[in-house]
Amino acid sequence: MDKEGPANKFSLEELDKQLGDTFWAPIDVAHINDWVLRISAVKGEYHWHQHNDDEFFLIYKGAIVIDTENGPISLKEGEVAVIPKGMKHKPRAAERAVVLVLEPARVKSRGD
């Protein structure tokens, strides 16, 4: 079975360098069907928000806390969490962290 175009390969290290110290400004890494994988450098607090779909977080570097209406979720490098659709949440990081988020492509990349 022939596939159109080459497969894509991404370097998280290179994407991390590209992010620099620009916080809360995601870069779209890859589109996967109707979903998108985004990478962001984060530091400080983001605002409370919610989505109409689940949201998957993977911590590439550093550590974050995702405050939720059910309590905080602490995540460090290599850990993941899924925030269920409709759950109010607010990510925060005391120091620079790099986070990969998988969410539907229709979701605005800066929250709701």
N, C-alpha and C positions, 0 to 999 in steps of 0.2 A: 504494500500500500504506500503510495507516494504522499509525502507531506509537503506543503508549500513552504518555502523559506527555511532558513537555518534555525536550529534550536538556539535559545538565548542563554547566555551565561553572564552572571553578575558578580562583581567583587564587592562584598560588604565593606572591606577595608577602604576601597576607592570611594564608595558612596559616603562612608563616614567622613573622609577627607573633604569631599564636596560639600557636605553639610556644614562643616566648620562650627562656628559658634552662632549660627542662625538657628534660633529655637522656635519650636512649634510651627515650622514651615515644611510640611512633608514633601518628599520627592516620590513620584510614582515610579516604582521599580519594574513591575511587571503586571500585565493584565492577564487574568486567568479566567476564561469564560466571562461571566458578568461581574467578576470580583477584581480587586486591585490590591497588590502588595505595595505598601508605602513604608518609607523609612523616614524617621525624624530624629533630630537631636532635641532633647527636652531638658529644661531646667526651670525651676520655679513652679508656679501653679498654673493650671489651665482652669477654665470655668466649668461649672456643673452643666452637664448636657446629657442627652439620651439619643438613641437611634432606634429606628424601626426594624433593625436587623442585628444579629449577633456581631460582636467585634472581637477579633483575636489579636492578642498582644504577645510578642516575643521580645525579650530583652537581649539585645546583642552586646551592649556594654553598659556598665554601671548598674544602678538600681533605681526603681521607682516605687511609689505607692499609688494605688488607684483607690481613692475614697469612693465608696458606693453607699447607697441608701441602707445596705445591710452590714456596713462596716468596712474597714480598710483591707486591701489586699497588697501585701508587700512582695515585690518581685525583684530578683537579682539576675545577673547574667545567666543565660541559658534556661531561664524559667519562662513559662507561658501562662496566660489566663484568658478565659473567654468571658466577656461581659455580655450577658443575655440581652436580647432586644428589649427595649423599654426600661431598662434599669438606669437610673440616674447615676452618673459617675463623674469623677474629677481626678485626672492624673496629676501627679506632682513629683518633682525630683529635687533633692537638696543640692546635688551636684550634677554636672552634665551626664546625661545618659543617652544611649541610642536605642531606639525602639522600632521594631517592625510591626506593622499593623495590617491585618488582612480584613477587608471589609468590602461590601458591594461597591462597585464603581460609581453608582449614583450618589453615594454619600459624599457630602462636601468634605474636603480634606482638612478643614479647620473646625470641625465640630458641627453643631446644628445651626 
